[in-house]
């Protein structure tokens, strides 16, 4: 299990503890991540850690997000469900769908079943905070 450093952050249901999202990442995901802003266009999930941020490039297929080992974006954090959410690329951006998670999926502070994402949207899965970016 990863070591996580909690910090205070406001989410949809008031104040809650937030974890270092980079510490939750699977090693294979970290290897695909980039640390600097890319020069070309693309879609990314920004993962904030203590003193650093990583950009996870989004491909053209559905990305399964969760704690389960089969997840494309594996987050080793107990507040994240094994099958928490799915990110579906679309011509005009991406759509995020909750995958019947226990703690819910939030976009910009609102609990969602599904939502179209726009540049800068903040996504909360359990205690993990991500940001959707279009560059």
Backbone bond lengths (Angstrom), bond angles and torsions (degrees), N, CA, C in turn:
res aa  C-N    CA-C-N  psi(-1)  N-CA   C-N-CA  omega(-1)  CA-C   N-CA-C  phi
1 X - - - 1.442 - - 1.521 109.39 -
2 X 1.306 117.37 144.56 1.458 122.53 -176.89 1.520 111.26 -76.98
3 X 1.302 116.11 152.94 1.447 121.66 171.89 1.512 107.38 -85.20
4 X 1.346 116.17 131.74 1.448 119.29 -177.31 1.519 110.00 -125.17
5 X 1.318 115.97 139.32 1.439 122.32 178.56 1.518 108.99 -104.43
6 X 1.339 118.13 110.94 1.463 119.06 -178.44 1.517 111.90 -77.27
7 X 1.311 115.28 150.86 1.454 122.33 171.88 1.514 107.62 -141.72
8 X 1.304 117.29 168.94 1.466 120.67 -178.29 1.520 109.56 -92.09
9 X 1.339 115.88 138.17 1.453 120.83 179.87 1.512 109.18 -154.67
10 X 1.315 117.70 147.48 1.452 121.33 176.60 1.519 109.32 -87.40
11 X 1.317 117.04 134.59 1.454 121.84 174.28 1.513 108.46 -129.78
12 X 1.317 116.33 -167.41 1.453 122.19 -173.92 1.520 113.31 -60.84
13 X 1.323 118.33 -30.77 1.458 119.93 -175.41 1.519 111.50 -109.15
14 X 1.328 117.05 36.32 1.446 121.44 179.20 1.509 111.50 95.58
15 X 1.313 115.97 -150.40 1.460 119.81 -178.76 1.515 109.42 -86.69
16 X 1.300 115.44 135.24 1.453 121.06 178.00 1.519 109.05 -143.82
17 X 1.283 115.80 161.96 1.453 120.80 178.32 1.511 109.73 -77.80
18 X 1.307 116.80 136.69 1.461 122.15 178.73 1.520 108.18 -113.77
19 X 1.310 116.91 147.52 1.460 120.92 -179.46 1.523 110.25 -106.28
20 X 1.322 114.89 162.38 1.458 121.64 173.59 1.528 106.68 -70.29
21 X 1.317 117.20 105.13 1.466 121.48 -173.46 1.530 112.09 -65.13
22 X 1.312 118.44 -31.55 1.465 120.57 179.36 1.528 110.13 -65.64
23 X 1.330 116.75 -36.99 1.461 120.37 178.33 1.529 111.68 -65.17
24 X 1.326 117.76 -21.43 1.469 122.37 179.70 1.521 112.97 -84.07
25 X 1.327 117.27 -13.89 1.461 120.74 -173.99 1.523 112.33 -73.52
26 X 1.315 115.24 142.90 1.454 123.35 172.39 1.534 107.97 -69.16
27 X 1.321 117.51 148.46 1.465 121.42 -178.02 1.529 112.42 -59.81
28 X 1.331 117.77 -37.05 1.471 119.76 -179.90 1.531 111.37 -65.54
29 X 1.326 117.64 -32.87 1.465 121.43 176.85 1.523 109.62 -71.25
30 X 1.333 117.22 -41.67 1.473 120.58 178.82 1.521 111.54 -59.66
31 X 1.336 116.85 -36.60 1.460 120.06 -178.93 1.526 112.00 -67.81
32 X 1.324 118.12 -27.58 1.468 122.54 179.40 1.527 111.73 -85.21
33 X 1.332 117.26 -16.15 1.462 122.02 -175.75 1.521 111.13 -74.53
34 X 1.318 114.43 156.01 1.459 120.34 175.93 1.528 108.54 -118.17
35 X 1.314 115.88 150.33 1.463 119.84 -175.81 1.525 113.28 -101.25
36 X 1.320 117.41 -18.06 1.465 120.08 -178.72 1.520 110.25 -116.25
37 X 1.308 114.98 153.39 1.465 120.79 179.74 1.526 109.08 -60.56
38 X 1.338 117.49 126.81 1.466 119.86 -178.14 1.525 111.84 -69.80
39 X 1.319 114.99 154.97 1.466 119.42 -179.47 1.522 112.01 -81.12
40 X 1.331 117.46 -27.22 1.459 121.18 -179.30 1.513 112.23 -101.19
41 X 1.335 116.26 172.21 1.460 120.19 -179.56 1.530 111.73 -71.86
42 X 1.313 115.16 157.77 1.457 120.51 177.26 1.513 111.00 172.89
43 X 1.328 114.89 174.82 1.464 122.56 177.45 1.519 107.75 -119.67
44 X 1.348 114.82 139.15 1.455 120.31 -172.14 1.522 110.80 -144.91
45 X 1.330 115.33 157.97 1.450 122.13 164.41 1.519 106.06 -107.64
46 X 1.322 116.51 123.94 1.455 121.30 177.47 1.524 108.03 -90.03
47 X 1.324 115.29 129.93 1.448 122.69 -179.87 1.527 107.09 -115.03
48 X 1.328 116.90 118.54 1.463 121.72 -177.78 1.517 110.74 -93.16
49 X 1.309 115.50 135.48 1.454 121.34 174.59 1.512 108.97 -123.99
50 X 1.312 115.99 -170.15 1.451 120.96 177.99 1.523 108.10 -76.67
51 X 1.311 116.58 103.13 1.456 121.47 177.18 1.513 115.96 81.15
52 X 1.309 119.05 4.27 1.464 120.45 178.38 1.524 109.95 -151.00
53 X 1.321 115.17 163.73 1.462 122.08 175.88 1.520 108.27 -137.32
54 X 1.327 115.84 144.19 1.459 121.58 176.32 1.513 108.74 -119.86
55 X 1.329 116.53 147.71 1.456 121.98 175.11 1.525 108.15 -108.90
56 X 1.323 115.51 123.92 1.460 121.62 177.28 1.527 106.85 -98.10
57 X 1.331 118.98 113.21 1.465 120.33 179.26 1.530 110.54 -66.69
58 X 1.323 115.31 139.22 1.465 120.69 177.03 1.517 108.58 -95.97
59 X 1.304 116.19 131.76 1.455 121.05 179.02 1.514 111.65 -85.11
60 X 1.311 115.76 -162.35 1.462 121.04 -178.35 1.527 112.51 -94.84
61 X 1.334 117.15 -8.08 1.456 120.92 -179.91 1.512 111.81 -103.17
62 X 1.323 115.41 173.93 1.458 121.94 178.13 1.523 109.36 -66.10
63 X 1.339 116.39 135.26 1.459 121.96 176.59 1.526 108.49 -107.64
64 X 1.333 116.47 119.21 1.459 121.87 176.08 1.523 107.87 -88.99
65 X 1.339 116.13 130.47 1.455 122.02 -176.96 1.522 108.30 -118.27
66 X 1.331 116.35 131.17 1.450 119.18 177.86 1.510 112.97 172.68
67 X 1.330 115.23 -174.27 1.452 122.91 -179.65 1.524 112.23 -88.27
68 X 1.327 116.42 -17.25 1.459 120.70 -179.38 1.515 112.07 -66.15
69 X 1.324 115.40 150.02 1.466 120.04 -177.36 1.519 113.14 -65.53
70 X 1.323 118.20 -21.82 1.463 120.58 -179.70 1.530 112.88 -85.15
71 X 1.341 118.12 -3.98 1.465 121.53 -179.41 1.525 110.78 -66.46
72 X 1.333 116.86 139.64 1.472 121.76 175.02 1.526 110.71 -66.67
73 X 1.335 115.99 -40.46 1.465 122.02 174.11 1.521 105.86 -111.72
74 X 1.332 114.50 92.44 1.465 122.22 -175.80 1.520 108.82 -84.33
75 X 1.345 117.09 119.42 1.464 122.75 179.01 1.526 108.40 -115.28
76 X 1.304 116.93 109.49 1.458 122.45 -177.30 1.525 109.54 -83.51
77 X 1.321 116.12 76.93 1.460 123.10 -178.35 1.530 107.14 -145.24
78 X 1.341 117.33 127.35 1.463 120.87 -172.08 1.526 114.16 -64.29
79 X 1.338 118.87 -20.72 1.465 120.43 178.26 1.535 112.46 -80.08
80 X 1.338 116.85 -8.85 1.461 122.67 178.15 1.526 108.00 -94.77
81 X 1.331 117.31 130.82 1.461 121.40 179.07 1.520 110.63 -70.87
82 X 1.324 116.24 158.52 1.474 119.99 178.74 1.524 110.27 -57.56
83 X 1.320 116.53 -43.36 1.466 122.98 173.85 1.523 105.89 -120.15
84 X 1.322 116.30 91.75 1.468 119.84 -171.44 1.531 112.78 -91.66
85 X 1.328 116.46 -50.08 1.472 119.44 -175.00 1.525 109.89 -154.00
86 X 1.346 114.54 166.96 1.463 121.59 175.48 1.515 107.87 -130.53
87 X 1.318 115.70 138.23 1.454 122.67 177.01 1.522 107.83 -111.33
88 X 1.328 115.65 117.09 1.458 121.96 -174.79 1.526 109.00 -110.71
89 X 1.353 117.66 116.79 1.464 119.43 177.66 1.523 111.24 -68.09
90 X 1.321 114.95 144.30 1.470 122.00 178.26 1.517 107.87 -135.30
91 X 1.318 117.57 161.88 1.475 119.04 -179.74 1.527 113.36 -57.90
92 X 1.326 116.95 -31.59 1.464 120.54 -176.97 1.519 113.33 -103.02
93 X 1.318 118.81 13.43 1.467 120.92 -178.80 1.506 110.58 147.90
94 X 1.324 115.42 -130.87 1.465 120.28 179.90 1.520 108.70 -147.99
95 X 1.323 115.39 154.62 1.459 121.51 175.77 1.516 107.60 -118.17
96 X 1.333 115.95 134.02 1.449 122.66 177.62 1.520 108.50 -105.74
97 X 1.329 115.72 130.22 1.463 121.09 179.43 1.521 109.28 -121.92
98 X 1.319 117.30 132.23 1.453 121.46 173.83 1.527 107.30 -72.44
99 X 1.330 117.53 136.46 1.466 121.79 -177.94 1.532 110.00 -105.97
100 X 1.335 115.54 51.13 1.465 123.86 179.92 1.528 111.29 58.90
101 X 1.320 116.42 42.88 1.463 122.06 -178.07 1.529 110.82 -70.50
102 X 1.327 115.55 154.19 1.468 121.22 179.64 1.524 112.06 -71.31
103 X 1.325 117.73 -43.42 1.460 121.75 -174.61 1.519 114.06 -97.78
104 X 1.306 117.44 0.36 1.457 120.90 176.28 1.511 113.86 85.62
105 X 1.322 114.06 163.37 1.456 123.46 177.16 1.523 106.35 -121.54
106 X 1.324 116.40 130.86 1.461 121.95 -175.66 1.521 110.21 -123.13
107 X 1.320 116.40 140.70 1.461 123.13 173.48 1.523 107.00 -125.73
108 X 1.313 115.49 120.15 1.469 122.02 -179.21 1.526 112.08 51.82
109 X 1.333 116.08 40.33 1.458 121.20 175.38 1.515 116.18 86.32
110 X 1.315 118.20 -1.55 1.467 120.98 -178.77 1.529 109.73 -113.07
111 X 1.332 116.08 132.21 1.463 120.50 177.34 1.526 108.44 -69.09
112 X 1.322 116.18 135.12 1.465 120.38 -175.61 1.529 110.70 -126.90
113 X 1.319 114.68 156.40 1.462 122.28 165.76 1.523 106.67 -98.66
114 X 1.335 115.10 -41.01 1.458 122.32 171.65 1.518 108.20 -154.36
115 X 1.334 115.20 149.15 1.462 119.77 -179.63 1.516 109.42 -156.38
116 X 1.334 115.80 141.74 1.459 121.24 171.95 1.519 107.32 -78.44
117 X 1.319 116.28 132.02 1.461 121.13 -178.96 1.523 110.79 -94.08
118 X 1.317 114.82 146.56 1.460 122.56 177.69 1.522 108.25 -128.67
119 X 1.311 116.25 158.04 1.450 121.83 -177.82 1.529 111.52 -48.81
120 X 1.339 115.89 126.72 1.459 121.39 177.33 1.515 115.38 91.78
121 X 1.326 118.83 -5.74 1.467 120.95 -179.45 1.527 110.32 -61.71
122 X 1.331 115.37 138.16 1.461 122.40 178.72 1.522 107.95 -97.32
123 X 1.333 115.68 126.34 1.461 123.51 -177.98 1.523 107.88 -113.04
124 X 1.347 116.50 128.35 1.459 121.21 178.57 1.525 108.38 -119.03
125 X 1.337 114.91 123.73 1.462 122.92 177.40 1.519 106.57 -120.63
126 X 1.320 117.59 106.96 1.462 119.77 -173.66 1.514 108.66 61.71
127 X 1.348 117.30 -119.28 1.468 121.79 177.95 1.520 112.35 -104.65
128 X 1.334 117.25 10.21 1.464 122.27 -178.61 1.529 109.21 -99.37
129 X 1.318 115.23 129.01 1.466 121.67 -179.25 1.534 108.62 -110.87
130 X 1.341 115.76 128.92 1.465 123.65 178.33 1.531 107.32 -126.23
131 X 1.318 116.43 163.69 1.467 120.38 174.20 1.508 109.09 -132.51
132 X 1.349 115.88 133.14 1.459 122.39 178.21 1.522 108.61 -86.35
133 X 1.343 116.43 129.53 1.470 120.80 -179.02 1.528 110.73 -128.91
134 X 1.311 115.11 138.47 1.473 122.16 170.76 1.517 105.97 -116.87
135 X 1.323 116.13 123.26 1.475 120.45 -176.75 1.515 108.28 -117.53
